[in-house]
Every structure is written in structure tokens, then in C-alpha cells.
Amino acid sequence: MDADAAVWLPILAVAGLAAAVALFAWRVAPKGRVRTLRRDLLVARADLRQEEARRGDSEAELDRVRMILAALDDAVIVVGADETVRSVNDAALALFPTTLTSVRGRRMIEITGDHEIAALVRDCLRARARREGRVELSDTGRIVRAIALPVDGGGCLLLARDVTEIHHLQTVRREFVANVSHELRTPLASIRIYAETLLDGGLEVPGMAEDRLVKIISEVDELSQLVKEILDLARLESGRDQPKLVPLAVDALLTDAAERMEAQAERAGVLLSVVASSGLPRLLGDRRMLEGALVNLIHNAVKFTPEGGSVSVGAETDAQTGGVSLWVRDTGVGIAAEHLPRLFERFYKEDRARSRSSGGTGLGLAIVKHVALVHGGRVAAESETGRGSRFTITLPASPYDEARAAD
């Protein structure tokens, strides 16, 4: 027994050790592979999360860009290297109206409808340089300032802004300066001539000095009137001169304005009358402004009505608005139809020579228009050459219950 044990025990010990080593190898080796695989999976998942985060940031950035483009007032068009449209914002669709259901992949000329803008973009793509210009759209007549910028990838970014109003204001400003210069030059030249006449010996000629001084005073009065009307118009246009609204009786307003012009009408041999009105609501307006506007219209009517003619002032209910229309009608020389649309523009005169001889500045009707506008009303002119004219100021009625009471 002891001999057998002595023989088998070492064998069993070696076998057990071998089994233990084998078991250890079997257990340890798979665990190492699992750990490696798990580590690789964790790394891959981390990479995936980072990629998703980057993709999310990109999408968020794209959303922000889309929101910015949508909020821009300027038109933005992204053009590819092949000269086809890739993207547009809402402002671009508003500036370049199109009936196409989709603009992506279309040519620039199909979207803008203008060859000059298409040529601007084409030049930018070919030269890879900034190009800009001012274009008048052939279909709408709008003035557009366009800038084409090259972008990475061979494409181009077109920015377009509607500058029609700015262009119009610049034109008006230039015309205003030119007209003011013209209106100032004539009386100043006359004053200089009269003064030089006096210096050259006119003071010694009986009656000449008094005559020239009277004419100088007349020219100075005209200059003062011009400056006054320019300032009045500037205050109205800027909003600094706001109307002091009070309920006004129409008949009293018409009568007061006519009375101020009675002396001029008598000197001109023109019959001036007020057409009685009844049942009209009272106006809500500024008495000084409205009376001044009526005086201006009556003054023009008397000025261009021949001796023996007539001028009438009246009022009626406006059928469209329920307000009140104040009108001045004459039997004068009338106005040609082509001049009617521009009568209320600053310094516009149908006949400059005739207006000059009559002492007109060309600002009176512009002031009348702006007086009507600040009261929420409108103006209109009807005329026919040789058959007189009618000017109308239509204003809202007073909302007060006591509107039919007298002032």
C-alpha cells in the first residue's frame, strides 16, 4: 500500500497540476479576449457618440444658418459651379417672383428673369472674384443692387437688395436741390439787376428809385414765401408738425378761408363764392392747417382764372368713406391730362413761365397733399384744358356725438 502510494502520488500530483494549469489556461485566455473585445466596443461606441455629436452640431449649425437666411431682408441665392441654383431664401423668392414649384437645379435666368444678374453671376464664377452692380429688373422695374461672391467648392453666393426707394429718394433729393437753386436764382438775379440800376445812376432819375425799391421788396417777399413753404413742407414730411385735432364745423372752415381770399379775387375780377352745405358731419382736424390748405387751393384757382370767371368753394359727404370732401372749383384755363398725376409733387409746375409770372413756387399743392395725409385723408385733382379745374381734399369725419354742433 505504501509502495503503491509512493508510486501513484507523484503521478497524481503531476496530473492534478497539469489539470489545474489547463483549467487556468481555459479560464484566463477567453477572459482576455472578452476584455479586448469589450474595450474595442467601448472605443467604437465612444467614436460613434462623438460622430453623432459632431453631426448634431452640424445640423444645429445648418438650422441656425437657415434661420438667419430666412430672417434676412436681402435676397440670398447659392449657385453651384455649374451655374445652377442650389438654395434660395424667402427674400429672394419675394424679390424674384417665380411660378416654378422648385428652384433647386434651375438656371439663374429662370429664377431672376434678368440677363444682367445672370451675367454677373457667370462672371463671378469664371473669374473667381467679387462682382457687383446695380440692375433695373426688366419685368418689375425695381432697382436692385447685386453682389456676387465666390465660395469654396467653385460656387457663388449672390446677395441682392431692393434699393428702389433709396434710388427714388436720391432722385428726389437731386431734383429738390436743382429746383431750389432755380427758384432762388431768379429773384436773386432780379434783385441784383435792380440794385445795379440804382448804383448806375438810377437814384437820380425821378421815380426810378421808388419803382426799383418796390420791385426789390416784391422779390424779397417772394424769397421769404419760398423759404416759408420749404420749411412748412419739411416739417410736415418729417412729422415734426403734428395736427392739433379738434372738431371743426365745415361751413365755418370754408367761409373763413374764402374771406381771406376775397381781396385777391376782387382785384383779379373773379367771383368767389361759398356753396352752402347742410347736414355734414364735423371734421376732426387742425384749423390752421386745413384753412391754410383751402387758402392755397383758392389762391391757385383765382390766379389761373381769367377776369370774369368764377371760383367756388364747397363740401360734400364722401360716398366711399362717409367722411367729408372739401373742394375748390374754378372756370379757369384748366390743366392738361398728362400733368394731373404729378401736380402734387414738390416744385412741379405745368408751365414754369406762367407760374413764375403768377408768383408760384411749386410747393403749394405739395403742402396741401401733406396736410391731407397727416389728417388721414387724401387729395385729388380733376381738370380739362379750357374748362377749369376741381381740387378735392377728402378727410375723415369727427367721431364725436356732438359732431353736428357749431364751434
Long-range contacts (C-beta under 8 A, 24 or more apart in sequence): 73-161, 74-159, 74-160, 74-161, 75-158, 75-159, 75-160, 75-161, 76-157, 76-158, 76-159, 76-160, 77-108, 77-111, 77-157, 77-158, 77-160, 78-151, 78-155, 78-156, 78-157, 78-158, 79-108, 79-121, 79-125, 79-155, 79-156, 79-157, 79-158, 80-154, 80-155, 81-125, 81-153, 81-154, 81-155, 83-107, 83-108, 83-121, 83-122, 83-125, 85-111, 86-155, 92-160, 95-142, 95-144, 95-160, 95-162, 96-137, 96-160, 108-158, 112-137, 113-137, 113-138, 113-139, 114-138, 114-139, 117-144, 117-146, 117-158, 117-160, 120-146, 120-148, 120-158, 121-148, 121-156, 121-158, 123-148, 124-148, 124-149, 124-150, 124-156, 125-150, 125-154, 125-155, 125-156, 134-163, 143-167, 172-346, 175-346, 175-347, 176-346, 176-347, 179-346, 179-347, 179-362, 180-230, 180-347, 183-226, 183-347, 183-361, 183-362, 184-223, 184-226, 186-356, 187-219, 187-220, 187-222, 187-223, 187-226, 188-219, 188-223, 190-215, 190-219, 191-216, 191-219, 191-220, 194-219, 222-359, 222-361, 225-361, 226-361, 226-363, 229-361, 229-363, 229-364, 229-367, 230-363, 232-367, 233-346, 233-363, 233-366, 233-367, 233-370, 236-367, 236-370, 236-371, 236-374, 237-370, 239-374, 241-289, 241-374, 242-374, 243-285, 243-286, 243-289, 243-374, 243-375, 244-286, 244-288, 245-284, 245-285, 245-286, 245-375, 246-284, 246-285, 246-286, 246-287, 247-282, 247-283, 247-284, 247-398, 247-400, 247-402, 247-403, 247-405, 247-407, 248-282, 248-283, 248-284, 248-285, 248-287, 248-290, 248-398, 248-407, 249-282, 249-405, 249-406, 249-407, 250-277, 250-280, 250-282, 250-283, 250-315, 250-324, 250-326, 251-276, 251-277, 251-280, 251-315, 252-406, 252-407, 253-283, 253-287, 253-290, 253-291, 253-294, 253-326, 254-294, 254-313, 254-314, 254-315, 254-326, 256-291, 257-291, 257-294, 257-295, 257-298, 257-313, 258-298, 258-313, 260-291, 260-295, 261-295, 261-298, 261-299, 261-302, 264-299, 264-302, 265-298, 265-302, 265-311, 268-302, 268-303, 268-305, 268-307, 269-307, 269-308, 270-302, 270-305, 270-307, 270-308, 270-309, 270-310, 270-311, 271-309, 271-310, 271-311, 272-298, 272-302, 272-310, 272-311, 272-312, 272-313, 273-310, 273-311, 273-312, 273-313, 274-312, 274-313, 274-314, 275-312, 275-313, 275-314, 275-315, 277-314, 277-315, 277-316, 279-404, 280-315, 280-316, 280-317, 280-324, 281-317, 281-323, 281-324, 281-397, 281-398, 281-403, 281-404, 282-397, 282-398, 282-400, 282-403, 282-404, 282-405, 283-324, 283-395, 283-396, 283-397, 283-398, 284-375, 284-396, 284-397, 284-398, 284-399, 284-400, 285-375, 285-395, 286-375, 289-371, 289-374, 289-375, 290-326, 290-371, 290-375, 290-393, 290-395, 292-367, 292-371, 293-367, 293-368, 293-371, 293-372, 293-393, 294-326, 294-328, 294-393, 296-364, 296-365, 296-367, 296-368, 297-328, 297-368, 297-391, 297-393, 298-328, 299-364, 300-360, 300-364, 300-365, 300-391, 301-328, 301-329, 301-330, 301-332, 301-389, 301-391, 302-330, 303-358, 303-359, 303-360, 304-330, 304-332, 304-333, 304-354, 304-358, 304-389, 305-330, 305-331, 305-332, 305-333, 305-388, 306-332, 306-333, 309-388, 318-394, 321-394, 321-396, 322-397, 323-377, 323-394, 323-395, 323-396, 323-397, 324-394, 324-395, 324-397, 325-392, 325-393, 325-394, 325-395, 326-392, 326-393, 326-394, 326-395, 327-390, 327-391, 327-392, 327-393, 328-390, 328-391, 329-388, 329-389, 329-390, 329-391, 330-388, 330-389, 330-390, 331-387, 331-388, 332-388, 332-389, 333-385, 333-386, 334-383, 334-384, 334-385, 334-386, 334-387, 334-388, 334-389, 335-381, 335-383, 335-385, 335-389, 336-385, 337-383, 337-384, 337-385, 340-381, 340-382, 340-383, 343-381, 344-368, 344-369, 344-379, 344-381, 365-391, 368-393
